[in-house]
Amino acid sequence: PALPTGSVTQEPFYPRLTALGRKQPVTRDLEGSGSEPPHWGRWFRVIDVDHPQGEVVMKGPDDKPLLILAHKGKGRVGMLLSDQGWLWARNYEGGGPYVALYRRIAHWLMKEPELEEERLTAEGSGMTLDITRQTMADEAGNASVTTPSGKTLTVPLKKTKPGLFTGSVDTNEIGLYRVANGKLTTLAHVGPINAPEFADPVSTTRKLQPFAEATGGSVRRISDASGNLTLPNIVPVSRSSGASGNDWIGLRTTGDSVLKAVDRVPLFGGFFGLALLLFALGAMWYREGR
């Protein structure tokens, strides 16, 4: 995203976030970036470049680009124009957030959703729908919310951090909500989850009883109402016999086997085989001599 000029600036400087860098999820809220000068150690070298393309999110001395992030077609490019990150790792002048910075750059290159510059998310909290909009623009506008019944609501999004806008709305309908802002859309569920596993959570033996009886087994409880455990004995049984009794349950032995691997070892290979051959020849010679 930038062409080096061939020159290198070598002087002490504090890496700083640009205005875009305070909005970009890769560099936003880096530990130590909120003060001036930043609460981290200085670097001493930066490569000079011409005509940077993309987003300059960190800068060096004289506002020279230090970290550039750019989209190229379906791919991404990140350019860190200094090799001085090791100073933070060595805790020079207090060090700096090198782990968070390098990790975020790597995850952004791999398109981690949480580090997208333009992102819309929504989630339900009780009967409240919370909306979060990440954008590099100065304003996010309003979010359009479609309720499960088809009604449309307008929710204003307010700036909470540079590049981050949030909004919420109290609802009285349970179900799936559709949220839209610009070209982005997302879905969120509000209210209790209507999942089949939560429809009838009462413990019962009736569900599995027909299947167990059809195969000669049984379904029983190992704990009574007072919490006392009663474990049946487990015994191996043949394939044709029943697999349960008054105080026992059976595990059928099928005799099935699976061949995992075959390994061949030559018996007369190497020095061991030579020794056996010499021993056999010696024994024959000895007996012939007798």
MITORDO-117771 format. One line per field, with one value per residue: residue in one letter; x, y negated, z of N, C-alpha, C in turn. Coordinates in Angstrom, 2 decimals, padded with zeros to 5 digits. Layout:
<sites>
res = [A|...]
n_xx = [X|...]
n_yy = [Y|...]
n_zz = [Z|...]
ca_xx = [X|...]
ca_yy = [Y|...]
ca_zz = [Z|...]
c_xx = [X|...]
c_yy = [Y|...]
c_zz = [Z|...]
</sites>
This chain:
<sites>
res = [P|A|L|P|T|G|S|V|T|Q|E|P|F|Y|P|R|L|T|A|L|G|R|K|Q|P|V|T|R|D|L|E|G|S|G|S|E|P|P|H|W|G|R|W|F|R|V|I|D|V|D|H|P|Q|G|E|V|V|M|K|G|P|D|D|K|P|L|L|I|L|A|H|K|G|K|G|R|V|G|M|L|L|S|D|Q|G|W|L|W|A|R|N|Y|E|G|G|G|P|Y|V|A|L|Y|R|R|I|A|H|W|L|M|K|E|P|E|L|E|E|E|R|L|T|A|E|G|S|G|M|T|L|D|I|T|R|Q|T|M|A|D|E|A|G|N|A|S|V|T|T|P|S|G|K|T|L|T|V|P|L|K|K|T|K|P|G|L|F|T|G|S|V|D|T|N|E|I|G|L|Y|R|V|A|N|G|K|L|T|T|L|A|H|V|G|P|I|N|A|P|E|F|A|D|P|V|S|T|T|R|K|L|Q|P|F|A|E|A|T|G|G|S|V|R|R|I|S|D|A|S|G|N|L|T|L|P|N|I|V|P|V|S|R|S|S|G|A|S|G|N|D|W|I|G|L|R|T|T|G|D|S|V|L|K|A|V|D|R|V|P|L|F|G|G|F|F|G|L|A|L|L|L|F|A|L|G|A|M|W|Y|R|E|G|R]
n_xx = [000.80|002.17|005.04|008.40|010.82|013.49|014.93|015.60|014.31|015.86|015.40|014.43|011.04|007.55|005.32|002.18|-001.42|-003.42|-006.18|-007.87|-006.88|-007.87|-010.45|-010.31|-010.73|-008.46|-006.46|-007.77|-008.31|-005.89|-003.75|-002.49|-002.69|-004.35|-003.30|-001.19|002.16|001.84|001.39|003.70|006.80|009.45|010.24|012.88|013.34|012.08|010.74|010.75|008.06|006.25|003.18|001.06|-001.45|-004.67|-005.53|-003.95|-003.11|-001.40|001.22|004.50|007.46|007.08|004.57|004.78|003.84|003.30|001.95|000.08|-003.01|-004.71|-007.19|-007.12|-008.59|-010.05|-008.40|-006.13|-003.79|-001.20|001.10|003.81|005.98|008.43|011.02|011.11|009.53|010.43|011.51|009.39|008.72|010.96|010.58|011.51|011.76|009.41|008.02|005.39|002.12|002.72|001.97|-000.86|-001.13|000.25|-001.19|-003.79|-003.37|-002.66|-005.02|-006.85|-005.92|-006.70|-009.37|-011.05|-014.23|-014.80|-012.97|-013.62|-013.92|-016.38|-019.21|-022.12|-023.94|-026.26|-028.03|-030.13|-031.14|-032.75|-035.84|-034.90|-033.43|-030.22|-028.07|-025.13|-022.88|-020.11|-018.03|-016.12|-016.94|-018.05|-020.60|-023.26|-025.95|-029.41|-030.77|-032.74|-035.30|-036.95|-039.70|-040.82|-043.53|-043.65|-043.63|-041.99|-039.31|-037.50|-034.31|-032.17|-028.64|-026.07|-022.94|-020.44|-017.75|-014.84|-015.64|-017.48|-020.81|-023.86|-027.11|-030.36|-033.48|-036.55|-038.63|-041.75|-042.33|-041.70|-039.21|-037.62|-035.65|-034.98|-032.31|-031.18|-028.76|-027.72|-026.01|-025.75|-026.99|-028.45|-029.42|-031.28|-032.29|-034.90|-036.03|-037.18|-035.56|-036.96|-036.45|-036.48|-035.37|-035.91|-038.60|-039.87|-038.53|-038.65|-037.52|-037.85|-038.62|-040.04|-039.58|-037.39|-038.07|-039.57|-037.59|-035.53|-036.76|-037.32|-034.84|-034.08|-033.19|-033.24|-034.65|-033.81|-033.79|-031.03|-031.00|-033.00|-035.84|-034.84|-032.20|-030.49|-028.17|-028.46|-026.84|-026.88|-025.52|-023.04|-022.75|-021.21|-022.94|-024.21|-024.86|-027.42|-028.92|-030.94|-030.52|-030.82|-031.81|-033.19|-031.38|-029.27|-027.55|-026.75|-023.92|-023.57|-021.48|-020.01|-017.96|-016.86|-014.24|-011.66|-009.25|-006.43|-003.75|-000.96|002.12|005.25|008.01|011.15|012.51|015.05|016.73|019.43|022.18|021.34|020.07|022.28|023.91|022.36|022.44|025.20|025.47|023.86|025.28|027.69|026.82|026.03|028.47|029.92|028.46|028.75|031.42|031.55]
n_yy = [001.23|-001.14|-002.88|-002.48|-005.07|-004.72|-005.95|-006.26|-007.30|-008.12|-008.68|-009.43|-008.72|-008.80|-006.28|-007.02|-007.12|-007.81|-009.93|-008.22|-005.88|-005.84|-005.13|-002.72|000.73|002.33|000.79|-000.80|-001.77|-000.75|000.17|-002.45|-004.39|-006.52|-008.82|-011.79|-012.54|-009.21|-006.42|-004.61|-003.08|-004.70|-004.55|-004.26|-004.25|-004.57|-003.69|-005.61|-006.48|-006.94|-008.35|-006.83|-004.32|-003.38|-002.97|-005.00|-004.27|-004.51|-006.74|-008.20|-010.14|-013.59|-013.18|-011.00|-008.06|-005.08|-002.68|-001.02|-000.02|001.77|002.59|004.89|005.81|008.88|009.40|008.46|006.06|005.32|002.95|002.40|-000.02|000.09|001.63|001.74|002.84|004.71|003.32|002.62|005.19|005.84|004.26|001.64|-001.61|-001.22|000.35|001.59|002.15|004.52|007.19|007.18|005.46|006.77|009.16|008.29|007.18|009.48|011.01|009.29|009.38|011.96|011.64|011.47|011.24|009.45|007.42|005.99|003.07|002.01|002.93|004.52|005.39|007.11|007.93|009.67|008.70|009.77|008.33|006.35|004.92|004.64|002.70|002.49|000.58|000.54|-001.68|-003.54|-005.99|-009.38|-009.61|-007.36|-007.23|-006.17|-003.06|-000.58|001.37|004.40|005.97|009.20|009.33|007.82|005.05|001.85|000.23|-002.69|-003.27|-005.43|-005.76|-006.31|-007.92|-006.28|-005.71|-006.67|-005.81|-003.91|-003.15|-002.98|-001.69|-001.13|000.58|001.06|003.88|005.62|007.97|011.38|013.11|013.24|010.58|008.23|006.22|003.30|001.18|-001.17|000.59|002.85|005.68|007.58|010.25|010.87|012.47|011.97|012.39|015.42|018.44|020.44|023.30|026.81|028.55|027.27|027.41|029.46|030.06|031.88|034.67|037.99|041.47|042.45|041.73|043.15|045.74|047.52|048.06|049.22|051.56|052.91|053.78|055.49|054.27|051.95|049.06|047.14|045.42|044.09|042.70|041.84|039.94|038.89|038.60|040.75|043.04|045.79|048.08|050.34|053.66|054.29|056.48|058.69|059.94|062.40|062.11|062.99|063.13|061.57|058.15|057.06|057.08|057.60|056.33|055.69|054.68|055.38|055.63|056.24|058.58|058.38|059.37|058.19|056.85|054.63|054.22|052.40|051.95|053.47|054.93|055.93|057.91|058.96|062.14|063.13|061.02|058.65|058.47|060.27|062.34|063.21|064.16|066.33|067.94|068.53|069.91|072.16|073.34|073.88|075.71|077.84|078.48|079.28|081.54|083.16|083.63|085.28]
n_zz = [000.00|-000.02|-001.29|-000.64|-000.20|-000.07|001.86|005.38|008.41|011.37|014.51|017.88|018.74|019.61|018.83|017.49|017.45|014.60|013.54|012.12|013.15|015.73|015.29|013.97|014.55|014.90|016.09|017.92|021.28|022.19|024.79|026.66|024.72|025.22|026.39|026.22|025.95|024.43|026.65|026.48|025.37|023.42|019.88|017.38|014.67|011.36|008.23|005.30|003.13|000.01|-001.13|000.35|000.29|001.36|004.84|007.08|010.16|012.28|013.21|012.78|013.48|012.59|011.53|009.81|007.97|009.84|010.39|008.03|006.76|004.32|001.85|-000.77|-003.51|-002.93|-000.88|001.83|003.10|005.28|006.49|008.40|009.18|010.55|012.46|015.15|017.11|018.91|021.00|022.66|023.46|024.95|027.11|027.07|028.25|029.67|027.90|025.69|024.12|022.44|021.99|021.79|019.59|017.43|017.37|016.76|014.21|012.75|013.03|011.82|009.19|008.63|008.46|010.77|012.22|014.39|014.08|011.87|009.85|009.09|010.57|011.83|014.63|016.76|019.73|022.05|025.29|027.83|027.41|025.82|022.96|021.91|019.94|017.99|016.17|014.15|012.47|010.06|009.39|010.20|011.24|012.08|011.56|011.66|012.87|011.34|012.50|012.22|013.50|014.87|014.14|011.88|012.04|011.74|013.27|014.22|015.32|016.91|016.62|018.82|019.39|021.12|021.34|019.42|016.17|017.01|017.54|019.33|020.21|021.66|022.21|023.83|023.77|023.12|021.97|021.39|019.68|016.42|015.34|012.77|011.86|010.30|008.79|006.67|004.19|005.65|007.40|010.08|012.32|015.30|018.31|020.60|023.88|025.60|024.56|022.11|021.97|021.05|023.00|025.35|025.68|027.15|029.87|032.00|033.77|032.58|032.08|030.00|027.35|026.25|026.80|024.95|022.95|024.42|025.47|023.10|022.31|024.28|026.58|029.36|031.05|033.72|036.88|038.67|040.96|043.73|045.04|047.39|046.89|047.13|045.76|043.58|042.07|039.39|038.89|036.43|033.85|031.45|028.61|026.31|022.76|022.12|024.44|027.10|028.23|030.75|034.23|037.55|039.33|037.74|034.74|031.36|029.17|025.87|024.31|021.31|019.76|017.60|015.57|014.51|012.09|012.45|011.62|009.92|010.53|009.41|010.26|009.45|010.21|009.81|009.26|008.91|011.31|013.22|011.79|010.30|012.36|013.29|010.99|010.80|013.20|012.67|010.51|011.80|013.73|012.06|010.86|013.10|013.96|011.74|011.84|014.08]
ca_xx = [000.00|003.03|006.32|009.51|011.64|014.89|015.53|015.14|014.39|016.34|015.32|013.45|009.67|006.47|004.27|000.90|-002.58|-004.02|-007.64|-008.44|-006.45|-008.74|-011.70|-010.03|-010.71|-007.13|-005.64|-008.58|-008.22|-004.62|-003.38|-001.51|-002.89|-005.27|-002.62|-000.27|002.48|001.29|002.02|004.52|008.17|009.73|010.96|013.98|013.56|010.89|011.03|009.99|007.31|005.53|001.81|000.43|-002.83|-005.30|-005.74|-002.78|-003.70|-000.37|002.16|005.77|007.89|006.60|003.34|005.08|003.08|003.97|001.18|-000.90|-003.89|-005.37|-007.91|-006.72|-009.49|-010.61|-007.36|-005.78|-002.37|-000.78|002.51|004.38|007.18|009.50|011.41|011.44|008.57|011.12|011.77|008.25|008.81|012.05|010.16|012.28|010.97|008.09|007.44|004.16|001.18|003.13|001.22|-002.19|-001.02|000.59|-002.29|-004.91|-003.01|-002.76|-006.43|-007.50|-005.54|-007.48|-010.78|-011.83|-015.39|-014.79|-012.05|-014.07|-014.14|-017.82|-019.84|-023.38|-024.32|-027.40|-028.29|-031.19|-030.86|-034.11|-036.74|-034.26|-032.59|-029.04|-027.49|-023.79|-022.44|-018.73|-017.88|-015.06|-017.58|-018.25|-021.94|-023.81|-027.36|-030.36|-030.95|-034.11|-035.57|-038.20|-040.11|-041.38|-044.86|-043.52|-043.57|-040.68|-038.93|-036.28|-033.51|-030.99|-027.37|-025.28|-021.51|-019.91|-016.31|-014.54|-015.92|-018.39|-022.12|-024.75|-028.49|-031.16|-034.91|-037.34|-039.60|-042.78|-042.56|-040.68|-038.93|-036.44|-035.68|-034.05|-031.75|-030.49|-028.16|-027.02|-026.01|-025.52|-028.15|-028.16|-030.58|-031.12|-033.46|-035.26|-036.94|-036.74|-035.27|-038.00|-035.76|-037.17|-034.84|-036.45|-040.06|-040.31|-037.27|-038.87|-036.91|-038.80|-038.09|-040.97|-039.11|-036.48|-038.55|-039.85|-036.36|-034.79|-037.45|-037.21|-033.50|-033.80|-032.59|-034.14|-034.38|-034.05|-033.17|-029.98|-031.15|-034.39|-036.21|-034.02|-030.83|-029.69|-027.76|-028.59|-026.23|-026.99|-024.30|-022.83|-022.19|-021.22|-023.92|-024.08|-025.67|-028.79|-029.62|-031.41|-029.47|-031.20|-032.46|-033.66|-030.34|-028.12|-027.71|-025.73|-023.25|-023.45|-020.19|-020.28|-016.85|-016.40|-012.88|-011.25|-007.82|-005.92|-002.50|-000.17|003.55|006.05|009.38|011.90|013.16|016.46|017.30|020.52|023.20|020.71|019.91|023.62|024.37|021.63|022.95|026.52|025.27|023.36|026.38|028.65|026.26|026.10|029.88|030.32|027.85|029.35|032.75|031.42]
ca_yy = [000.00|-002.31|-002.63|-003.07|-006.02|-004.35|-006.62|-005.83|-008.33|-007.55|-009.62|-008.93|-009.22|-008.00|-005.86|-007.61|-006.78|-008.88|-010.04|-006.96|-004.81|-005.80|-004.49|-001.38|001.71|002.90|-000.06|-001.52|-001.36|-000.14|-000.26|-003.51|-005.36|-007.58|-009.98|-012.48|-011.50|-007.89|-005.77|-003.47|-003.46|-005.29|-003.84|-005.09|-004.12|-004.40|-003.71|-006.66|-006.00|-007.94|-008.09|-005.66|-004.01|-002.67|-003.70|-005.22|-004.22|-004.93|-007.67|-008.37|-011.54|-014.49|-012.58|-010.01|-006.81|-004.03|-001.45|-001.21|001.11|001.54|003.67|005.07|006.81|009.69|009.60|007.35|005.83|004.48|002.56|001.75|-000.62|000.01|002.92|001.41|003.40|005.49|002.46|002.81|006.54|005.82|003.36|000.41|-002.77|-000.74|001.25|001.17|003.25|005.17|008.44|006.83|004.85|007.79|010.12|007.68|007.07|010.82|011.42|008.46|009.94|013.19|011.23|011.75|010.34|008.41|006.35|005.37|001.63|001.78|004.11|004.28|006.52|006.89|009.05|009.45|008.76|009.75|007.84|005.18|005.19|003.78|002.62|001.91|000.29|000.12|-002.32|-004.53|-007.28|-010.26|-009.36|-006.06|-007.35|-005.39|-001.66|-000.18|002.65|005.05|006.86|010.47|009.14|007.06|003.61|001.24|-000.76|-003.45|-003.39|-006.28|-005.22|-007.38|-007.66|-005.97|-005.81|-006.95|-004.69|-002.95|-003.73|-002.00|-002.06|-000.05|000.36|002.02|004.55|006.41|009.15|012.41|013.69|012.85|009.20|007.90|004.88|002.82|-000.16|-001.27|001.84|003.96|006.24|008.65|010.81|011.08|013.04|011.31|013.19|016.80|019.25|021.45|024.48|028.06|029.16|026.58|027.51|030.37|030.43|032.76|035.99|039.09|042.69|042.90|041.44|044.19|047.06|048.42|048.47|050.12|052.85|053.57|054.36|056.32|053.51|051.32|047.68|047.06|044.30|044.48|041.88|041.66|038.58|038.43|038.42|041.96|043.68|047.24|048.44|051.77|054.35|054.34|057.80|058.98|060.95|062.80|061.31|063.49|063.09|060.27|057.25|056.39|057.87|056.82|055.49|055.66|054.37|056.10|055.11|057.35|058.79|058.61|060.06|057.45|056.34|053.77|054.29|051.04|051.90|054.70|054.62|057.11|057.86|060.14|062.87|063.39|059.81|057.99|059.26|061.37|063.44|063.73|064.96|067.61|068.75|069.05|070.93|073.39|073.96|074.43|076.93|078.90|078.89|080.00|082.87|083.95|084.06|086.36]
ca_zz = [000.00|-000.05|-001.95|000.11|-000.95|000.05|003.01|006.70|009.45|012.62|015.62|018.86|018.57|020.17|017.90|017.86|016.63|013.82|013.74|011.64|014.04|016.91|014.88|013.45|015.64|015.10|016.96|018.90|022.68|022.57|026.14|026.68|023.64|025.61|026.96|025.34|024.97|024.77|027.80|026.07|025.04|022.12|018.84|016.88|013.23|010.53|006.79|004.61|001.97|-000.78|-001.60|001.00|-000.04|002.46|006.08|007.94|011.50|013.23|012.59|013.46|013.58|011.53|010.98|008.76|008.17|010.58|010.15|006.97|006.50|003.04|001.19|-002.16|-004.05|-001.85|000.13|002.71|003.25|006.41|006.36|009.58|008.61|011.54|013.05|016.53|018.06|019.94|022.16|023.56|024.03|025.95|028.19|027.03|028.69|030.08|026.91|025.03|023.84|021.20|021.79|021.29|018.26|016.43|017.29|016.03|012.80|012.17|012.96|010.81|007.89|008.46|008.38|011.97|012.18|015.41|013.70|010.63|009.95|008.96|011.17|012.54|015.47|017.65|020.63|023.01|026.72|028.35|026.37|025.22|021.81|021.89|018.60|017.96|014.79|013.97|011.17|009.94|009.10|011.36|011.76|011.69|011.21|012.44|012.54|011.06|013.17|011.83|014.58|014.39|013.55|010.65|012.27|011.55|014.27|013.95|016.54|016.70|017.10|019.42|019.45|022.45|021.18|018.01|015.29|017.62|017.82|019.94|020.45|022.25|022.18|024.60|022.91|023.78|021.15|021.48|018.38|015.65|014.86|011.69|012.05|009.10|008.83|005.40|003.44|006.57|008.10|011.02|012.99|016.74|018.98|021.85|024.68|025.86|023.38|021.88|021.45|021.41|024.22|026.52|025.68|028.22|030.53|033.14|033.60|032.45|031.44|028.97|026.00|025.77|027.19|023.82|022.27|025.31|025.53|021.80|022.18|025.44|027.66|030.31|031.44|035.16|037.58|039.61|042.15|044.11|045.41|048.51|046.44|047.31|044.51|043.50|040.80|039.07|038.48|034.99|033.51|030.01|028.20|024.91|021.85|022.02|025.73|027.55|028.71|031.99|035.26|038.70|039.91|036.85|033.32|030.62|027.99|024.93|023.66|019.89|019.12|016.42|015.64|013.41|011.83|012.34|010.88|009.80|010.54|009.09|010.76|008.96|011.31|009.52|008.70|009.61|011.99|013.94|010.83|009.98|013.50|013.27|009.89|011.18|014.24|012.04|009.77|012.76|014.32|011.05|010.71|014.31|013.97|010.67|012.31|015.05]
c_xx = [000.83|004.36|007.45|010.35|013.11|015.58|014.86|015.34|014.77|016.40|014.31|012.08|008.71|005.54|002.92|-000.21|-003.03|-005.51|-008.35|-008.08|-007.29|-010.10|-011.49|-009.96|-009.34|-006.33|-006.45|-008.41|-006.95|-004.19|-002.26|-001.72|-003.74|-004.61|-001.70|000.91|001.92|002.09|002.68|005.88|008.32|010.37|011.97|014.19|012.23|011.30|010.14|009.32|006.63|004.13|001.19|-001.04|-003.43|-005.44|-004.44|-003.30|-002.69|000.64|003.41|006.16|007.43|005.40|003.61|004.32|003.92|003.28|000.08|-001.69|-004.68|-006.07|-007.48|-007.56|-010.18|-009.60|-007.10|-004.27|-002.15|000.70|002.92|005.77|008.27|009.77|011.68|010.45|009.21|011.44|010.62|008.32|009.89|011.77|011.02|011.37|009.54|007.42|006.18|003.31|001.51|002.34|-000.15|-002.12|-000.75|-000.55|-003.45|-004.60|-003.16|-004.20|-007.21|-007.17|-006.32|-008.99|-011.59|-013.00|-015.32|-013.87|-012.42|-014.32|-015.62|-018.54|-021.08|-023.73|-025.50|-027.59|-029.39|-030.72|-032.19|-035.07|-036.21|-033.36|-031.46|-028.37|-026.13|-023.36|-021.00|-018.59|-016.72|-015.63|-017.76|-019.60|-022.44|-025.26|-028.23|-030.38|-032.43|-034.32|-036.93|-038.54|-040.63|-042.75|-044.82|-043.49|-042.13|-040.45|-037.65|-035.55|-032.31|-029.75|-026.50|-023.82|-021.08|-018.38|-016.05|-014.76|-016.92|-019.68|-023.04|-026.15|-029.24|-032.63|-035.59|-038.44|-040.63|-043.15|-041.39|-040.47|-037.70|-036.64|-034.62|-033.63|-030.97|-029.95|-027.30|-027.15|-025.86|-026.83|-027.68|-029.46|-030.26|-032.41|-033.67|-036.26|-036.41|-036.55|-036.31|-037.37|-036.48|-036.67|-035.33|-037.97|-040.57|-039.08|-037.43|-038.29|-037.97|-038.10|-038.94|-040.43|-038.28|-036.98|-038.85|-038.59|-035.57|-035.44|-037.34|-035.86|-033.12|-033.19|-033.63|-033.72|-034.73|-033.34|-032.11|-030.04|-032.63|-034.64|-035.36|-032.56|-029.95|-029.41|-027.91|-028.09|-026.39|-025.63|-024.23|-022.12|-022.19|-022.22|-023.70|-025.05|-027.14|-029.58|-030.08|-030.30|-029.88|-031.87|-032.87|-032.61|-029.10|-028.53|-026.53|-025.15|-023.00|-022.05|-020.45|-019.17|-016.35|-014.99|-012.59|-009.74|-007.30|-004.66|-001.85|001.29|004.33|007.48|010.12|012.66|014.65|017.12|018.45|021.48|022.60|020.52|021.25|024.15|023.67|022.14|024.32|026.41|024.80|024.46|027.41|028.14|026.31|027.53|030.35|029.76|028.44|030.73|032.68|031.11]
c_yy = [-001.28|-001.91|-003.28|-003.98|-005.64|-005.01|-006.15|-006.97|-007.66|-008.66|-009.08|-009.56|-008.28|-007.56|-006.38|-007.12|-008.01|-008.96|-008.78|-005.81|-004.71|-005.20|-003.03|-000.36|002.32|002.10|-000.80|-000.91|-000.57|-000.70|-001.29|-004.59|-006.55|-008.83|-010.60|-013.02|-010.14|-007.23|-004.47|-003.99|-004.01|-004.27|-004.80|-004.99|-003.90|-004.54|-004.76|-006.07|-007.17|-007.43|-006.84|-005.53|-003.17|-003.58|-003.79|-005.33|-004.55|-005.78|-007.78|-009.83|-012.34|-013.90|-011.61|-008.72|-005.76|-002.68|-001.76|000.08|000.82|002.80|003.70|006.19|007.56|009.94|008.35|007.27|004.95|004.19|001.79|001.28|-000.84|001.41|002.77|001.98|004.20|004.64|002.55|004.17|006.62|004.84|002.09|-000.78|-002.37|000.18|000.69|002.38|003.97|006.45|008.14|006.28|005.91|008.80|009.55|007.55|008.43|011.26|010.57|008.97|011.21|012.93|011.67|010.76|009.20|007.24|005.71|003.88|001.28|003.03|003.70|005.54|006.12|008.12|008.66|009.60|008.63|009.40|006.56|005.62|004.17|003.86|001.93|001.76|-000.19|-000.47|-003.30|-005.91|-008.09|-010.04|-008.02|-006.13|-006.52|-003.94|-001.37|001.23|003.17|006.10|008.18|010.33|008.32|005.56|003.12|000.15|-001.44|-003.71|-004.28|-005.64|-006.38|-006.95|-007.42|-006.03|-006.22|-005.70|-003.69|-003.65|-002.63|-002.57|-000.88|-000.44|001.45|002.59|005.29|007.65|010.11|013.00|013.09|011.44|009.03|006.45|004.51|001.42|-000.30|000.03|003.07|004.39|007.33|009.10|011.00|011.61|012.33|012.19|014.59|017.56|020.35|022.68|025.76|028.67|028.48|026.71|028.36|030.88|031.37|034.14|037.08|040.28|043.13|042.71|042.59|045.60|047.97|048.92|049.46|051.50|053.61|054.24|055.19|055.59|052.93|049.88|047.56|045.84|044.83|043.64|041.71|040.22|038.02|038.23|039.63|042.62|045.19|047.66|049.93|052.35|054.40|055.64|057.95|060.08|061.25|062.00|061.73|063.38|061.68|059.45|056.52|057.38|056.98|055.86|055.43|055.20|055.01|055.31|056.28|057.39|059.17|059.40|059.36|056.93|055.52|053.85|052.87|050.97|053.27|054.30|055.91|056.88|059.09|060.82|063.05|062.18|059.27|058.95|060.43|062.57|064.05|064.60|066.31|068.52|069.35|070.11|072.24|074.10|074.58|075.71|078.09|079.41|079.71|081.42|083.75|084.45|085.17|087.67]
c_zz = [000.00|-000.67|-001.15|-000.78|-000.94|001.22|004.30|007.68|010.76|013.66|016.61|018.64|019.27|019.04|018.38|016.93|015.86|014.15|013.24|012.57|015.30|016.58|014.48|014.60|015.91|016.12|018.02|020.29|022.99|023.92|026.08|025.64|024.05|026.16|025.92|026.16|025.37|025.89|027.35|025.63|023.63|021.18|018.21|015.37|012.53|009.07|006.12|003.37|001.27|-001.09|-000.95|000.59|001.08|003.67|006.87|009.37|012.60|012.49|013.45|013.56|012.36|010.80|009.84|009.03|008.89|010.39|009.15|006.78|005.24|002.56|-000.27|-002.75|-002.92|-000.74|000.94|002.85|004.47|006.30|007.62|009.20|009.65|012.07|014.55|017.54|019.17|021.18|023.16|024.22|025.10|027.08|028.24|027.31|029.07|029.09|026.29|024.66|022.53|020.93|021.20|019.88|017.20|016.26|016.49|014.55|012.11|012.02|011.96|009.41|007.59|008.49|009.59|012.05|013.19|015.06|012.37|010.84|009.89|009.43|011.94|013.32|016.34|018.51|021.60|024.43|027.44|027.23|025.73|024.08|021.78|020.52|018.69|016.50|014.82|012.57|011.21|009.61|010.38|012.01|011.26|011.27|012.13|011.97|012.35|011.61|012.72|012.88|014.02|013.74|012.27|010.82|012.11|012.59|013.83|015.26|016.25|017.32|017.57|019.55|020.89|022.47|019.73|017.15|015.82|018.03|018.35|020.09|021.02|022.19|023.00|023.70|023.75|022.97|021.31|020.09|017.74|015.09|013.76|011.84|010.80|009.35|007.58|004.62|004.35|007.22|009.05|011.67|014.47|017.32|020.32|022.58|024.90|024.56|023.26|021.23|021.88|022.71|025.48|026.62|026.83|028.96|031.72|032.84|033.56|031.79|030.26|027.56|025.43|026.05|025.99|023.12|023.12|025.35|024.21|021.61|023.39|026.60|028.59|030.54|032.91|035.73|038.55|040.88|042.45|044.55|046.53|048.13|046.63|045.97|044.62|042.13|040.54|038.71|036.96|034.66|032.00|029.70|026.73|024.05|021.86|023.32|026.06|028.17|029.97|032.92|036.41|039.22|039.02|035.45|032.59|029.47|027.05|024.32|022.22|019.21|017.86|016.64|014.39|013.27|011.57|011.46|010.87|009.72|010.34|009.56|010.25|010.10|011.07|008.86|009.54|010.27|012.75|013.01|010.46|011.11|013.55|012.16|010.21|012.26|013.63|011.25|010.69|013.39|013.34|010.89|011.90|014.31|012.87|011.08|013.33|014.35]
</sites>
